[in-house]
Amino acid sequence: MPTNSENASSSTPGPIADPQLNQPTAPEIRFASSDRAVVVGLYGVPGSGKTFLLNQLKQELGQEHFAFYEGSKMIATVVPGGLNTFQKLEEQEKVYWRQLAINTIRKECANSGQVAVVAGHFMFWPEEDEAGRPVYTQNDLFTFTHILYLNVPAEIVAQRRLDDTERSRPSISVTHLRRWQQAEKTQLRRLCRHHGILFSLVSPHPMLLNKVLTLLRDFRHHTEKHNLSHAQNRLDEALVAGQGQLETVLVMDADRTLAAEDTGTLFWKRVSNSQRSRDEECPLKTLFSSPLGYSYTAFRQAALLYEETADDQEFDALCQDVASAVTMYPEFVSLLQLVAEQKHIGAVVITCGLRRVWDKVLEKEGLSKTVKVIGGGRIADGFIVTAAVKAALVARLQDVHHMYVWAFGDSPLDLDMLSRADQAIVVVGEEQARSKTMDAALMNAIDNNGLRARQAVLPSNASSRLDTTKLPMIQLKEHEFVDSVLCCRGRHASIQVLHATDRNTTKLLMTPMRDATVAGPVLREAHRRVGRYLATEFLADVIGVEEYPIPHVQGHHTSGYRLLHEQQTSIVALMRGGEAMALGVNDAFPLAMFVHASRPDDIMPHHLQGQLTVVLVDSVVNSGKTVVQFVQHVRNLHATIRIVVVAGVAQAQSVSGGSFAQALAHHAKLSLVALRLSDNKFTGKGTTDTGNRLFNTTHLP
């Protein structure tokens, strides 16, 4: 821990910058944890007002939830002999006591639950030395969760130093103070990003105290769990306008999905034009290219970047300027206008970018009353949006609000959301502007994670992503697509039901199944044929197919097709009536896993581990009670796996609105495939029971 006594360093010659800053080391990132002590460092060159601000904070916040520490006083507390003894120590000995001091603070606050605010120095730099000497330790980097840097103009600091009658301060030029500040800010930003510490500049302003108070109160509470809770509350508020009539919700990413522009890039270009060198890289690009990546911590850091760059009034003006430069794709404007006319459909924009910008863009298009924006950008928003938050909000729409969800997105940050949705549309823009990493991530999501999506190319003359077999094309203005979005689905829309009731093929296949004279092996073979038929006729469409190379009879290789992710599919025979039909499904998909299950808990976690689809096969679905128990058990083991129920006969009322449909209405990625739907509610017993007929046990009681 650095001492807060400027003179404490004067007896030791000032070496060049700490070697830790010049040697490449593996980053030790510690992402946010709800049980980690919150320790906030308060830094700035000597004379920037750290001690004065610390005392103000102590007076405003009290010491119930916060604890305040000055570096020099903490050093004096832990070192036998106090600060005078510390000043006479060799540098390595000083490092030991600095580490002990910060460790003591961390332990005290971990035990008390208080937030620590620690004022200290990052480096000392006598003007005669070529480089400053950082005095932080690795323990500081391990302990601090946040660092606030007092970014006071060098001219003001120089005057304060001259006017200070309480401390003896060496004379330092304004030019040297400016160099010192720039070195600290640059090195602190880099170190913080390599160690998962949130960093922000705070500048002198009449509202400086209020600004820091707001930040500290936010730092005290904000965890990933807290963040998600606030985002969920915002989603719930956005749905209130639906007044319980909503059945379908369109969830849309914003930047490069609703419009070609990236509003974050536009924002920082405008900031650059007024404040920064035009050659400087976009701060967001630098941040997300750092070891923080696109983590929760990275997006929290992005919010702090916006905070330090502009006050509320300036921020709003910048957002207005950016919004005026954004033009939404007319296809989305048209679709959202149609949605606005429907009572059963809603739309929300969920963005990792700036909520304020997209509020203004939608207002410009006349859509702000019907399309709500869920996003952050400022501490006052209460939360930030990450890829995980997007996916969690889609899940909440499905599991809590029982909505059918269409998701639209363009980048890897949208893939979890797209995978979770009932319908996924990848928006593909101009090749030079689209995400460079999306193709590989998209291919992986399709090949390994079970994503089934379609693509909308905007503008329509742009090239597509991947190939149109893996990612089929749609047109957002096509009547068929628009109708599929706008259609009324009923409160049980999430169950997709496919059947062949009226087909001639069905008449042929069902005849031996209904013939009372057919039993045993002949009946089992009839059920097996039905299983194979349903697999090839319906399951291939529900799950999809994939291409793979096969040897051609003429000696060369050609393309063959099999079930999409066939090896990651589990076929479960609901014993004993479902076994024969399940074997028929397995005939069509020979690479799939085959499982016998007499009761739900016969399906074990290892039957689903690494799998993307489970096919539950039974001969008859009457009330659906048994199937419901199996579906719920599978969902408890694997929340997102696709489930397809296959049956020879399904009772029509049960699947269209009865107990079966009601019990499974909130389950996403659930389909029912049946040879035929029947209005007959008859439940077989003895000689009429399908299981008994299949195995010649009709004579048994």
FITOR-166709 format. One record per residue: z, x, y of N, C-alpha, C in turn; residue in one letter. Coordinates in steps of 0.2 Angstrom, whole numbers, plus 5000, padded with zeros to 4 digits. Layout:
# residues N
ZXYZXYZXYA ...
//
This chain:
# residues 701
500050044994500050005000500050045006M 499650035011499650075017500150065022P 500450115025501050105029500750075036T 501150035040500850015046501150055052N 501350115050501550155056500950205057S 500650205063500150245065500350325065E 500950335067501150405068501350435061N 501450395056501650415050501050465047A 500450455049499950495046499850565050S 500150565056499950615060500150685058S 500650695054500950755051500450785045S 500050745043499550765037498850765040T 498550825039497850835041497450785038P 496950765042496550705040495950725036G 495850725030495350745026494750695027P 494150705024493550665024493750595020I 493250555021493450485017493650495010A 494050445008494350445001493750454996D 493850494991493350504986493150444982P 493650394982493550334978492950294981Q 492850304988492250264991491650294989L 491550354987490950394986490750404979N 491250394974491050394967490950324964Q 490350324961490150254958490650244952P 490950184953491450164947491250094945T 491350074939491250004937491649964940A 491449904943491849854947492349824942P 492949814946493449784942493549714945E 493149664944493249604947493749554944I 494149534948494649484945494549414948R 494249374945494049304948494649264949F 494549214953495149174955495549144949A 496149144949496549114944497149074947S 497249014944497748974947498448994947S 498649044942499249074941499349144944D 498949164948498949224951499249224958R 499749264960500049264966499549274972A 499549234977499049244983499349294987V 499049344988499249404993498749414998V 498849405004498349405010498449475014V 497949515014498049575018497849555025G 498149585030497949575037497849645040L 497249665041496949725043496649725050Y 496649785053496349795059496549865062G 496149895066496349965069496949955073V 497350015073497950015077497849985084P 498249935086498149905093497749845093G 497549815087497149755086497649695087S 498249705086498749645086498949615080G 499049655075499249635068499949605068K 500349655071501049635071501249575075T 500949565081500949515085500749445082F 500149445078499949395075500449375069L 500649425065501149415060501749375062L 501949395068502549355070502449285072N 501849275075501649205077501549165070Q 501249195065501149155059501849135056L 502349185056502949175053503349115057K 503249115064503549065067503248995066Q 502548995065502248925064502248905057E 502248945052502248925045502948925042L 503448955045504048965041504049005035G 504549005031504549055025504749015019Q 504648945019504648915013504148925008E 503548925010502948935006502549005008H 502749035013502449105014503049155015F 502849215014503249275015502849325019A 503149355024502749405028503049475028F 502649515027502749585026502449635031Y 502749685034502449735038502449795033E 501849835033501849895029502349945030G 502449965036502950015037503649995035S 503849935036504449915035504549905027K 504049895024504049885016504149955013M 503750005016503850075014504550095015I 504850085021505450105023505950075018A 505850015015506349985011506350015004T 505750035001505750054994505850134994V 505750174999505750244999506450265001V 506850294996507550324998507450375004P 507850355009507750395015507350365020G 507050315018506650275023505950305025G 505750285031505050305034505050375035L 505650405038505650475040505550525034N 505850505028505750545022504950535019T 504750475020504050455018503550505021F 503650515028503150545032503150625030Q 503650645027503650715025503450735018K 503250675014502950685007502250715007L 502150745001501450765000501050694999E 500350705000499950644999499950604993E 499950644987500050604981500750574980Q 501250594983501850564983501850504987E 501550504992501450444997501050384993K 500550404989500150354985500650324980V 501150354977501550324972502050274976Y 502250294982502750244985502350184988W 501750194990501250144993501150094987R 501050114981500850074975501550034973Q 502050064974502750034972502849974977L 502649994983502849944989502349874987A 501749884986501349824985501449794978I 501649834973501849804967502549754968N 502949784972503549744974503349674977T 502949684982502749614985502449574980I 501949594976501649554971502149524966R 502649554964503149534959503549474963K 503749494969504149444973503849374974E 503149384975502849324977502649284970C 502549324965502349294959502949254956A 503549274958504149244955504349184960N 504249194966504449144971503949084972S 503249104971502749054972502549054979G 502749104983502549104990501949144991Q 501549124996500949164998501249225002V 501049285001501149345004500649355010A 500849375016500449395021500649465023V 500249515022500449585022500049625028V 500349645033500049685038500049755037A 499449785037499449865036498849895038G 498749955037498149995039497650005033H 497050005034496550025029496450105029F 496350125035496250205035496550225042M 496650295042496750325049496250375050F 496050375057495550415059495650455066W 495950505066496050545072495350565075P 495250555081494550565084494250635083E 494650685082494450755081494150765074E 494250715069494050715062493350685062D 492950715057492250695056492250625052E 492750615048492850545044493550525044A 493550455043494250425042494550445035G 495150435035495550445028495850375026R 495450345021495750275019496450285015P 496950245016497550245014497750195009V 497250155007497350105002497450134995Y 497650094990497750114983497450064979T 497350094973497050044968497449984966Q 498149994967498549934967498449884972N 498249904978498149854983497549814981D 496949844979496349814976496549764971L 497049784967497249734961497649674964F 497949684969498449634971498149584976T 497849614981497549574986497049514984F 497149454986496749404984496249384990T 496449404996496149385002496249445007H 495849465011495949505017495649475023I 496049475028495749455035495749515039L 495249525043495149585047495149565054Y 495549585059495549575066495049605069L 494549575071493849605074493949595081N 494349635084494449635091494049685095V 493649665100493249715103493549785105P 493249835104493549905105493849915112A 493449885117493749895124494449855125E 494549805121495149765122495749805118I 495549835112496049875108496249935112V 495749975116495850035119496350015125A 496249955129496749945134497449925131Q 497449885126498049875123498449935121R 498149985119498450045117498750085123R 498350085128498650115135499250075137L 499250005137499749965139500349965135D 500349985129500849985124501450025126D 502049995128502650035130503150045124T 502950015119503450015113503350065108E 502650085108502450135103502050195107R 502150255104501750305107501150315103S 500550295106499950295103499450355106R 499150395102498650445104498150405108P 497850445113497250415116496650425112S 496250365112495650365108495150335112I 494550355112493950325116493750265113S 493450225117493150165115492550175110V 492250225111491650245106491950255099T 492450295099492750315092493150255089H 493450205093493750145090493150105087L 492650105090492050065088491850085081R 491750155081491550185074492050175069R 492650175071493250165066493250095063W 493150045068493149975066492549965061Q 491949995063491349975059491450005052Q 491750065051491850105045492250055041A 492850035044493349985040492949925038E 492649895042492249825040491749835034K 491349895035490849905030491149915023T 491649965023491949985017492349925014Q 492749885018493149835015492649785012L 492149765016491649715013491449735006R 491249795005491049824999491549824993R 492149844995492649854990492949774988L 492949734993493149664991492649634986C 492049644987491549614983491549644976R 491749704976491849744969492449724966H 492949694969493549684966493749604967H 493349564968493449494968493949474973G 493949504979494449484985494049454990I 494249394993493949364998494049395005L 493549405009493549445015493349405021F 493649405026493349375032493549405039S 493149415043493349435050493549375054L 494149395058494349345063494349375069V 494049345074493949365081494449335086S 494549375091495049345097494649285100P 495049235101494849175103495449135105H 495449085110495949045111496249015105P 495848995100496048965094496149005088M 496249075090496349125084496949105080L 497449085083498049075078497949015074L 497648955077497448895073496948915068N 496548955069496048975064496349005058K 496749055059497149095054497549045050V 497949005054498348955050497948915046L 497348885048496948845043496748885037T 496548945038496348985032496949005028L 497549015030498049035026498248965022L 498248915025498448855021497948835016R 497348845017496748845012496848895007D 497048955008497149005003497648984998F 498148955001498748934997498648894992R 498148844993498048784988497448794984H 496948834987496248824984496148874977H 496048834972495848864965495248824963T 494948854957494448814955494548744953E 495148734950495348664948495448624954K 495748644960495848614966495148594969H 494648644968494048634971493648584967N 493648584961493348534957493648464958L 494248454959494548394960494348364967S 494248404972494048384979493248364978H 492848394974492148374974492148314970A 492548304965492548234961492748184966Q 493248194970493448134975492848124979N 492548174981491948164986491448114982R 491248134976490748094972491048024972L 491648014970491947944969491847904976D 491947934981491847904988491147884989E 490647934987489947914988489747854984A 490047844978489847784974490147724976L 490647724981490947664983490447614986V 489947634989489447594992489147554987A 489047574981488747534976489147474974G 489747474975490147414974490147384967Q 490147434962490147414955489447394952G 488947394956488247364954487847424951Q 488047484952487547544950487547544943L 486947564940486847574933486547644933E 486147664937485747734937485947774944T 486047834943486047884949485647934948V 485247954954484848014954485248064958L 485248124954485648174957485148234958V 485148254965484648304967484948364970M 484648424968484848484972484448474978D 484548514983484248514990483748564991A 483948624992483548684994483048694989D 482348694991481748704987481748654981R 482048594982481948544977481748484981T 482148464986481948404991481448434996L 481348494997480948525002480748595000A 480248625003480048695001480448745004A 480848725009481248775013481948795009E 482148855010482848865009483248865015D 483748825016484048815022484548875024T 484848905018485248955019484849015022G 484249025020483849085023483749065030T 483549005032483348985038483948995043L 484548975041485148985045485249055047F 485249095042485449165043484849205047W 484249175047483749205051483849185059K 484149125060484249105066484849145069R 485349155065485949205067485749275068V 485249295064484949365065484649375072S 484249325074483949325080484349335086N 484949305085485449305091485949355090S 486149375084486749425083486649485080Q 486149485075486049545071485449585072R 485349635069484749675068484249635064S 483649635066483149595062482949625056R 483149695055483049725049483549715044D 484149685046484749675041484549625036E 484749645030484649595024485049535025E 484749475023485149415023485849415020C 486349405023487049415020487149375014P 486849315013486849285006486549325001L 485949355002485649384997486049444995K 486349485000486849534999487449514994T 487649454996488249434993488149414985L 487549374984487449354978487149404973F 486949464976486649524973487249564971S 487849554973488449594972488649584965S 489149614963489549604956489849534956P 489949494962490149424961489649374959L 489049394959488449354957488549284960G 488449234956488449164959489149124956Y 489649164956490349144954490649094959S 491149064957491549024962491849064967Y 492049124966492249174971491749194976T 491049194973490549214978490349154983A 490449094980490249034985490849024990F 491449044988492049044992491949094998R 491649154996491549205001490949185005Q 490449155003489949125007490249075012A 490649035011490948995016491349035021A 491649085019492049125024491549165029L 490949185026490449215030490149165036L 490149095034489949045039490449035044Y 491149045041491649035046491649085051E 491549155049491649205054491049215058E 490549185057489949185061489849145066T 490149085066490049035071490648985071A 490848965077491448915077491148845076D 491548795076491248725074490648705078D 490748715084490148685089489548725088Q 489648795087489048835086488748825079E 489148815074488848805068488448735068F 488748685071488348625071487748625074D 487648665080487048675083486548715079A 486748765075486348805071486048755065L 486548715063486348665057485748615060C 485848595066485348555069484648585070Q 484748645072484148685073483748695066D 484148715061483848725054483548655052V 483948605052483648535050483048515053A 482948535059482348515063481748555060S 481848615057481348655054481148635046A 481548585044481448565037481048505036V 480548505032480148445030480248425023T 480548365021480548345014479948335011M 479848345005479248325001479148255002Y 478548225004478448155005478548114998P 478448154992478548114986479248094985E 479748144987480448124987480648074992F 480348074998480548025003480347955001V 479747954998479447894995479947864990S 480147904985480547884979481247864982L 481547904987482147884989482147814993L 481647804997481547745000481547684995Q 481147694990481147644985481847634982L 482247684980482847684978483347644982V 483247654989483647624994483647544994A 483047524991482947444991483247414984E 483547454980483747434974484547434974Q 484847384971485547374971485847414965K 485447424960485747454954485647524953H 485347554958485147634958485447664964I 485747724963486047764969485747834969G 485847864974485647934974486147984978A 486248044975486648084979486348154979V 486448194984486148264984486848304983V 486748344978487348394977487048464978I 487248494983486948564985487548614985T 487248674983487648734984487648764991C 487148734995487048755002487448715007G 487148705013487548685018487448605019L 488048575018488048495018487848475025R 488048505030487948485037487148485038R 486848535036486048535037485748475033V 485948465027485648415023485848345025W 486448335028486548265032486048255037D 485948305041485448295047484748295044K 484548325039483848315036483748245034V 484248215030484148145028484248095034L 484648115039484648065044483948065048E 483648125048482948125052482448085048K 482548075041482048045037482347965036E 482847945039483147885039483447865032G 483647915029483947905022484747915022L 485047935027485747955027486247905025S 486047835026486447785024486547765017K 485947785014485947775006485947835002T 485847895005485947955001486447995003V 486948005000487548045002487448114999K 487748165003487748235002488448265000V 488448294994489048324992488948404992I 489248434996489148504997489648535002G 489648595003490148635007489848675013G 490148725014489848775019490448795024G 490948745025491448765030492148755026R 492648785028493348775025493548705026I 493348675031493548605032493248555027A 492748575024492448525019492848525013D 493348565011493848565006493548584999G 492948604998492748624992492048664993F 491848694988491148724988490848704981I 490148704981489848684975489548744971V 489648744965489448794960488948764955T 488648804951488248774945488748734941A 489348754940489848724935490048654938A 490148654945490348594948489748544948V 489148564949488548514948488548484941K 488648524936488648494929489248454928A 489848474931490448424930490348364933A 490048364939489948294943489448254939L 488948284936488448234932488848214926V 489248254923489748224917490148174919A 490448174925490848124928490548064929R 489948064932489448004932489347974926L 489248004920489147984914489747954911Q 490247994910490847984906491447934910D 491447944916491947904920491647844923V 491047854926490747794930490147764925H 490047784919489647754914488847744917H 488647794921488047794924487447834920M 486847804920486247844918486047894923Y 485947954921485848004927485148034926V 484848034931484248074932484448134936W 484248194934484348254938483748294940A 483748324946483148354949483448424952F 483148474949483348544952482748594951G 482848654954482348704954482548774952D 483148784951483348854950483848864944S 484048924942484548934937485148894938P 485348894945486048854946486048784944L 485448754943485348684942485348674934D 485248724930485148714923485648674919L 486348694921486848654917486848584919D 486748574925486648504928486048464924M 485548494924484948474921485048454913L 485348504910485548494903485948444901S 486448424906486948374905486648304906R 486148304911485848234913485548204907A 485448134908485048094903484248114904D 484048124910483348134911483348194916Q 482948244914482948314918482248324921A 482248334928481548354931481648424934I 481248464932481248534935480748534941V 480948544947480448544953480148614954V 479548614954479148684954478748684960V 478948734965478648744971478048794971G 477848814977477348864977477648924974E 477148964971477349024967477749074970E 477449084977477749144981478449124983Q 478649064983479349034986479849024980A 479549014974480048984969480549034966R 481049014963481549064960481149114955S 481249174956480949224952481249234945K 481949204944482249214938482249154934T 481949094937481949034933481649024927M 481049064926480649054920481049074914D 481349134914481749164909482349114907A 482649094912483249054911483048984909A 482548964911482248894909482048904901L 481748954900481448964893482048964888M 482649004890483249014886483548944885N 483548904891483948834891483548794886A 482848794886482448754881482548774874I 482448844873482448864866483148874863D 483648884867484348894864484848844866N 484748814871485348764873485148694873N 484548674870484448604869484148564875G 483948604881483748564887483048534885L 482948474887482348434887482248414894R 481648434896481548424903480748414904A 480648384910479948384912479848414919R 479248434921479148464928478748424933Q 478948434939478548404944478348454949A 477748464950477448524954477348494961V 477648534966477548514973477348574977L 476848574980476348524981475948524974P 475548464973475248454967474748514965S 474448554969474048604968474348664966N 474948674966475348734964475348744956A 475448804954475348814947476048794944S 475948774937476548754933477048804931S 477648794929478048834925477948834918R 478048894914477948894907477348864905L 477348824900476748784898476948714897D 476448664897476548594898476748564891T 476748604886477048584879477848584880T 478048644882478748654883479048614888K 478648604894478948574900478348524902L 478348464900477748424901477748404909P 477148394911477148374918477148304920M 477448284926477448214928477348214935I 477048164938476948154945477448104948Q 477848124953478348084956478148014959L 477448014960477147954963476847904958K 476747934952476447894947476847824945E 476547774945476847704944477247714937H 477047744932477447744926478047774927E 478047834930478647874931479147834936F 478847804942479347774946479647714943V 479247674939479547614935480047634930D 479947694927480547724922481147734926S 481147754932481747774936482047704939V 481647664941481847604945482047544940L 481847554934482047494929482747474928C 482947414927483547394926483747414919C 484247444918484447464911485047424908R 485347394912485947354909486547404909G 487147374908487747424908487747464902R 487347454897487347504891486747544890H 486447564896485847594896485747664893A 486347694892486347764889486147764882S 486147704878485947704871485247694871I 484847744869484147734868484047704861Q 483647644860483547614854482847614852V 482647644847481947644844481847614837L 481347574836481347534830480647524829H 480447504822479747484820479747414817A 480147374820480247304816479647274815T 479147264819478547224819477947264816D 478047324814477447364811477247344804R 476647344802476447334795476747394791N 476847454793477147504789477847484787T 478147454792478847434790478847374785T 478347334785478347284780478247314773K 477847364773477747394766478447434764L 478747474769479247514767479947474765L 479947414769480647374768480547334761M 479947314759479947274753480347294747T 480347354745480747374739481447374741P 481647384747482347394749482647324749M 482247264750482547204750482447164743R 482047194739481947164732482547174728D 482847114726483447114722483347144715A 482747154713482647184706482547254706T 482547284712482547364713483247394714V 483347434710484047474711483947544708A 484547584709484547644706484047694709G 483747744705483347794707482747764711P 482447704709481847684712482047654720V 482647624720482847604727483047674731L 483347724728483547784732482847814734R 482347814730481747844732481447804738E 481447734738481247694743481647714750A 482247724750482647744755482447814758H 482347854753482147924755481447924759R 480947874757480347874760480447844767R 480947794768481047774775481347824779V 481747864776482047924780481547974783G 481047984778480548034780480048004786R 479947934785479547904790479847904797Y 480447884797480847874803480847944806L 480948004802480948064805480348084808A 479748074805479148094808478948054813T 479047984813478847934818479247934824E 479847944824480347934829480747994831F 481048024826481448084828481048144831L 480448154829480048204832479948194840A 479948124842479848114849480548114852D 481048094849481748094852481948164854V 481848204849482148274849481548324852I 480948314850480448354852480148404846G 479648434847479348474842479248544846V 479148594842479048664844478448694840E 478148744843477548774840477748834837E 477448854831477648914828476948934824Y 476849004823476249024820476249014812P 475748994809475648984802474949014800I 474949034794474349064791473849004790P 473249014792472648964791472348974784H 472148924781471748924775471148974775V 470848984781470249024782470449094783Q 471149114783471349184783471549204790G 471549164795471849184801472449144803H 472749164808473349124810473249074815H 473549014815473548964819474148934821T 474248884825474848854827475048794822S 475648794820475948744817476548714821G 476848654819477348624823477948604818Y 478548604821479148584817479648554822R 480148524820480648494825480948544829L 480948524836481248574841481948594839L 482148654838482748684836482948654829H 482548654825482648624818483248654815E 483348724815483848764812484548744815Q 484548714822485148704825485248624825Q 484948594820485048524819485448514813T 485948464813486448444807486248374805S 486048364799485948294796486548274792I 486848224794487548204791487348134788V 487448134781487348074777488048044777A 488047984779488647944779488647904772L 489147934768489147914761489447844760M 489247814755488747844751488047814752R 488047754756487447724757486947764761G 487147814765486647844769486347904766G 486547924760486347994757485547994756E 485247944752484547944751484147944757A 484247904762483847904768483947974771M 484548004771484648064774484248124771A 484148114764483748164761483048164763L 482848104764482148094767482048124774G 482548114778482548154785482548224783V 482948254779482948324777482248344774N 481848304771481248324768480748334774D 480848294779480348314785480648374789A 481248384789481548444793481948484788F 481648524784481948564779482348624781P 482348644787482748694790483448674792L 483448604793484148574796484648584791A 485348584794485948584789486048514787M 486248514780486348444777487148444776F 487448384778488148374777488348314774V 488748304769488948244766489648224770H 489748164772490348144775490548074773A 491048064770491347994768491747964774S 492048004778492447984784492348034790R 492448014796492248054801492548134801P 493148134799493448204799493148254793D 492748224789492348264785491848314789D 491648294795491248334799491748384802I 491648444801492148504803491748534809M 492248574813491948614819491348654817P 491348684811490848734809490148704808H 490248634806489548594805489248584812H 489548594818489248584824489248644828L 489548704826489548764830488848794830Q 488548804836487948824837487348774837G 487548714835487048664834486848624841Q 486248604841486048564847486048494846L 485848474840485748394838486148384831T 486448324831486748294825486448234823V 486148224817485848164815486248124810V 486548064812487048024808486547974804L 486547974798486147934794486547884790V 486447824790486747764786486147714785D 486247684779485747634777485747574781S 486347554783486347484787486947494793V 486747464799487247464804487347394806V 487947364804488047294805488447294812N 489147294811489547294818489547354821S 489347404817489347474820489947514820G 490547484818491147514818491247584815K 490947584809490947654806490547704810T 489947684812489547734816489947754823V 490247704826490647724832491147774831V 491547764825492047814823491747884822Q 491147884819490847954818490647984825F 490347944829490047964836490647994840V 491147954840491747974844492048044841Q 492048054835492348114832491848174833H 491248164833490748214835490848234842V 490948184846490948194853491648234855R 492148224851492748254852492748334850N 492248344845492148414843491648454847L 491148414850490648444854490448394859H 490648404866490548354871489848344873A 489348394872488648384875488148384869T 488348384863487748384858487448324858I 486748324857486348264856486548234849R 486648164849486748124843486248074842I 485948074836485448024835485647984828V 485747924829485947884823485347854820V 485247864813484647834810484847784804V 484547734804484747674800484147644797A 484147614791483647574789483647504792G 484247474793484247414796484847414801V 484747384807485247384812485347314815A 485947284815486047214817485847214825Q 485347174827485047164833485647154839A 486047104838486547084843487047144844Q 487247174839487647234840487447294844S 486747304843486547364847486247344854V 486147284855485947264862486447244867S 487047234864487547214869488247194865G 488247204859488847184855489347244855G 489747244850490347294850490047364849S 489547374846489247444845489047474852F 488647434855488347454862488947464867A 489447414867489947424872490347484870Q 490547504864490947554862490647624864A 489947624864489547684865489247694872L 489347644876488947634882489047704886A 489647734886489747794891489547854888H 489247854882489047914878488347934880H 488347994883487648024885487348054879A 486648064879486248094874486348064867K 486347994867486447954861485847914860L 485547914854484947874852485047834846S 484747784845484747744838484047734836L 483947754830483247744827483347704821V 482947654820483047604815482347584812A 482247574806481647544803481547474806L 482047434806482047364809482647344812R 482647294817483247264819483247194816L 483847174814483847114810484347064814S 484247004814484646954817485246934812D 485146954806485546934800486246964801N 486746934801487446964802487746974795K 487446964790487646964783487947034781F 488547034778488847094775488847094768T 488547134765488447134757489047154754G 489147124748489747134743489447134736K 489847174732489647174725488947194724G 488547144721487847154719487347154725T 487647134731487247134737487347194741T 487847234739488047294743487547344742D 487247374748486747424747486947484743T 487547504744487847564741487847554733G 488147494731488147484724487447474721N 486947444725486247444722485947514721R 486147554726485847624726486047664720L 486647654718486947694712487147654706F 486847594705486947554699487647544698N 488047524703488747514702488947434704T 488447394704488547324706489047284701T 489147314695489547284690490347294691H 490447344696491147374697491447324702L 492147314701492447264705492547304712P 
//
